[in-house]
Structure formats: C-alpha cells, structure tokens
C-alpha cells in the first residue's frame, strides 16, 4: 500500500506538471489555430508510440521479471539496440514524408495551418525516438520492481521543461512548446540510463528476444489498427470550429492523466506480481490479486466522475479558466468531459484487465477483441460526429471503452488462469 501511494503521488506530480505545460500553452495562446496544430502534430508520433512502445511494456516486463541480473541486463540491451534503431529509421522516413502525410490528417485546416502542423510534427518525431528508448529503460526498472526512480525521472524532467517553457513560449511561440516537449523526452533518457547497467554486447538471438517477438506480433498488428483512434479524432475535429480540437484533446488528456495515475499506482506494480504468480501456477493468488485491484480502480473512477459532475465546472474554471481561455471554453470543456466519462472509467479499469492478460503471456485475446470492437466503433463514431458533432464523438467514445471493458472482464473470467 505504501508503494502504491508513493507511485501514485509521483505519477500525479508528473501528470500535474505536464498538465501545467499544456495549460500554460493554452493560456498564453488561447484555443485556436496554433494549439490545434500543436496537438494535431502529436497524433502520428503518439500513434507510433502506442503501437510499439506501449506494446513493449506489456511484453518485456513479464519476460524480464524474475530473471537473473546478468540475463536481464543482456536482454535489456538487446531490446534497446533493436528499438532505438527501429524508431530512428521510422522517424527519418516520417520526417521526410511529412509534407505528404500530415495534411491528410487535418483536411479541415487552411494551408497555413497545415504548414504549421507539418513543422510541429517533424519536431515531435525526434521526441518519439527518445520516448521509445525510454520504454525499454522503464521495462528494465519495472522487471526489477524498482518503480520509484523510474517514476521520479519524468517529474524531474517535466519540472525543468515547464520552467524552460515559461521563459521561451512568450519569446518564440508555439515552436518552443514542440522543441521543449522533445527535450523533455531526451532528459528522461539520460536520467534512466543507469538502470540499463554496464553496456554489453547484445545477444539479438537470445530466447527472450525470440519470445518477445512471438508475443509482439499480434500486439503490433492489432494496435497498428485500433490505435489509429487519435488520428480519426484529429481528422474529424479539424472540420469543427477553431479550438474544438484543442478542447477535446485537453479533455482526453485530463482523463488520460487520471488514468495514468491509477495505472502507475495500481496496474503497473501488479504486472510483475501476476507474472510470477502465473509462472508459479498459483491460480487462487492470481485471481485474488486481479479482483482486488479491479475493484479498487473501479471505485476510485466512479468517485472521480461524481466529483466531476458536482464540482467539475468550478474546478475547471479554477484550473484552466485564465488568460485567453474564456468562460465559454471552460463550459464546453466540462460538457465534453461529461460525455467522455465512459472513456475514463472503461480506460482505467481496462488497464487492470488487459495487463492481467499480458501477465500470463496472452497478447492475442485482448488484441483480437479490440480489433473487432474497433471495426464497429469507427463507422459509429463518424456517424455520431456527422449528426451531433463533438458531443456525438464523445458519447461514441465512451460506449466503445465501456464495451471493451465488459468484454475483457467476461473473457478473463472464462480464462483458466482464474
């Protein structure tokens, strides 16, 4: 419990600072073309990270947990070389082709908006490489159950980035925000470097790397499909009123921040525990740990949504209703968050169910299920946006997350590990 509190506090501190980063940008510039371009430019780097880096954490931690220190260090360096090279090559290709693919993601922007989005996306592609390397470094720390330093490094780098932003944004504008975000990822890479241990010649043919690839294949194929959700959102919202994309993105970020706190405090420490229980064949212990954490996350999520409904508008006014953010912007943001409530509950609880699958080496079941639900979700989301705009988009997203959670709970209860 003490560990969960410490991890939750560190995660909350980091997320709070990142929120201040985004809040300061919105307050200084106001929701409009520049902020829409900044957040739209994040879409593809975030998509690539969600597909590969996110998948890595789910696969690497269970594989590395419980291994000898020497074996863990050799395998971790092998993964670092492979992932660093892969993402470096991918960043170069996306950078070179940005003039072609970026405008396709924001068809509603004018030519100046598209050009700015291209410039900002290219800057953030550099940060994508650092973030991918960070994923391997975090996995090495988590496999050793050394969570505190791994969670403190983002706090330290975010504080430095925020201070730099306060100085640079008024002088250099939105370009400074993109460069400082990239620099923040680079600082994390340096701070996390000690966790990799003394550099060794990687064994790229080791059993762990072969097993990782076997588990990664279904995740990569599946997530490459259903993680395109942010791209669809940016595509649709680029045709809405100026500033709508920024407010919708901010609502998602607030919920993602809260979900991340729960994930770092509850779901992340659960993964190595469940992995070792599964390896030991302790079904009773596995089921007890899973159910307890699922109930904890569900209760906290419901309490958070209740607070949002009763006090949310006043809290949002206090948090973001400053500078160039108007009262009408705050009201619109609050309503978006109300309709996106299912995203928060389903996403937070879904982290416990999905990591429970991954802890026992099953990457196929949750991936296949998500691909099926996403196939039905995309046309439903497009239709909802066409008829009801941003409200329809938010409601469709909530339904999707709740449906995914319900199906994962059902499939996990049927699985023989419980």
Secondary structure as GFF3:
##gff-version 3
##sequence-region A 1 418
A	DSSP	alpha_helix	2	29	.	.	.	ID=ss1
A	DSSP	alpha_helix	33	48	.	.	.	ID=ss2
A	DSSP	pi_helix	49	53	.	.	.	ID=ss3
A	DSSP	alpha_helix	54	64	.	.	.	ID=ss4
A	DSSP	alpha_helix	69	96	.	.	.	ID=ss5
A	DSSP	alpha_helix	98	105	.	.	.	ID=ss6
A	DSSP	alpha_helix	111	143	.	.	.	ID=ss7
A	DSSP	alpha_helix	147	172	.	.	.	ID=ss8
A	DSSP	alpha_helix	174	192	.	.	.	ID=ss9
A	DSSP	three_ten_helix	193	196	.	.	.	ID=ss10
A	DSSP	alpha_helix	207	226	.	.	.	ID=ss11
A	DSSP	alpha_helix	229	237	.	.	.	ID=ss12
A	DSSP	alpha_helix	244	262	.	.	.	ID=ss13
A	DSSP	pi_helix	263	267	.	.	.	ID=ss14
A	DSSP	alpha_helix	268	280	.	.	.	ID=ss15
A	DSSP	alpha_helix	283	320	.	.	.	ID=ss16
A	DSSP	alpha_helix	327	339	.	.	.	ID=ss17
A	DSSP	alpha_helix	341	359	.	.	.	ID=ss18
A	DSSP	alpha_helix	364	414	.	.	.	ID=ss19
###
